[in-house]
Amino acid sequence: MLPLDMHKLKHRQSIIGVSLLAKLVAEYGLAAEPMLVRAGIPLAQLSDPKAHISLQQDIDFVSAMLAAINDPVIGLKAGKRYPISAFGTIGLAAVSSETVEAAIHVFLKYIKLSFTHFDVSFFKSSGQAFLRFSDQYDLNRLRRFYLERDFSFVVVSTRDMFPRSLESHTIKMVHFDFECPTSVKEYEAFYECPVKFSMPYNQIVMDEGYLDLPLPQANALTQQLLEEQCESQRLDILGPQGYEEKVRQIIIESHQSIPNLEAIAVQFNSTSRTVRRKLKEQGYSFQELLAEEFSRKSILLLQTTHLTIEQISARLGYSESASFIHAFKRWTGKTPKMYR
């Protein structure tokens, strides 16, 4: 888990998420204006679908909302306000996909355009499919709210895509790593499946066969057009891909080798000194990016595979597992064995 740094706090996202929460605030008989003021969000922006806010503004609004509303399950209720249509083009592209699995891949491809503040991994094992939410950074006391909201969205979007007759084939289990704040029955009534708390991971479990179900509104041409719009939207919100994104992508795509700055600079027809300077201008260093992405790769392999520590070490490009263990402990404060 990484602390929130100033660069990430400036990341932009759609105003739609906060506008939905403002409607939830009204249901509690409260005015959203003081919360918007605290977050530095003009009231007029709530009615502008093209408006964008920073991650810091989103966090400030949610913090003010939770301070004003004492409801232990407000995260569940918030998630109900997020139908799949609230995600705009991404949601429509997902609904137009051929199958459930294809829809999941669309969401993960454009996840930076969504409202989630977590890393979401998708994998299959032993006849089951998993959506696992992992911390990108320390959300502190807001963490449970964001987890419950995002999990509720998955449930609501599933119900949006399928008629009630198919719901028995959807979500089979929900796992949270925190203690139950109220009653387990209250959570199970909402999710309509068993819910377990104090588990090792935050994840949604489905039958693997559910992934192959065709979506009722599937349309290949429509889906292609919507994905093109998603690409345009990504450029509009996130801007042209900078050195940080380009270097990060190279690190992500590296297999069985540890990339070095000199080799990456060659791919840019540049020098390592120039790349280092460009990264510094964006608030990053190469070693920070390498640590972030290798840490995420390592954690994903530890969580979703039965590979030995030695095998994971080799897959990441370490010649000796001792070097990997030392690096992992530096990243997470734990050895890979302790983390697993």
Phi, psi and omega in degrees: 000132185250145176292153176289121177258167186298326181294315181291326180296340180270354179304140184263151175211166182295148177288345188303320180302313179291325179297324177292321178292327178297323177292324177296318178303319180297328179294336176273004180077023181245160176265138181277345186305312180300326179289322177294320178299315180298327181272356181070033180250116177298140181303324183298335182294335182298334180259011179249101184297344181265359182287150179229151177232168178270164175301322179298319179293321177298313180297319180295321179294313181297320178300315179294322180295314181292330178290331183270337185241118179261085181221112185295343180244029179296333178296320177297315181293324178296318181299331179293340180278358185248074173293164184298333179293338180294343181269008173060230186299324180297314180298317180295321178296321179295313181298329181278357180290162184290317186225172176301315181298319178297322179295319178298317181295326177297314180298317181292327179296323183247030187297335178293345178268356181270189183260359185285148177249021182240158166280132180242121177250148182233127179205165180238144180199129174053044176081005179237157177241145186229136166249110186248128181258123180239149182293133169273325181200175186278108178269358175057228187287350178275350189301312183297319178302311183295322178296311181297321178298313183291321178295320179297323177300318180301317180295312182297317181294325177298318179291331177293324187278333187236150172290161182304331184296341182258359186296335180293347181260008187262244187286132183255333185200146174235132179242131172239148180267001178256167178285150180295123183282340181225252180242134177301322181299326180295320178290317182292330177293324180284311184281344181057040176197167177298140178234127180244140181248168181057038179267165181295331185227160169262110186205157175248130185250132179230160170290138181299327180297335179299330184295335184272357181296132178288142179276137185301330184255023182298135177203110188298317182292318178297318181297321179295316179297320181292324177294324176297322177292325176298320178297317178295320179295320179298319178294321182293317184278314186267345181081175178301147181296121181270183181299323181300312180295319181294315180294318180300318181295322177297319179297316181299320185276356180286137180229131177056029174202148178262111183294146176242159187296324181297316180293323179293320180300324178299321180296334179266005186054044185223189178247158179298327179296318179294315180298318179299319180293318179297320178295319180297323178296332179267002177088022182231162168236157181299319181296325177294315179296318180299316180295317181299310186286323178289326175297315180295318177301314182298313182297319179298316179293323178292324185277329191245000179228169175253020179298146176286167178300321180296319180292320177295318179302314180293321181297327180279346177105011177276133180284335178228135181295333180298323179293320178294315180300317179297316180294318182297320179294325177294324181286318191245346183083002179227158172283158178303323180294317179295320181295318181293000000 
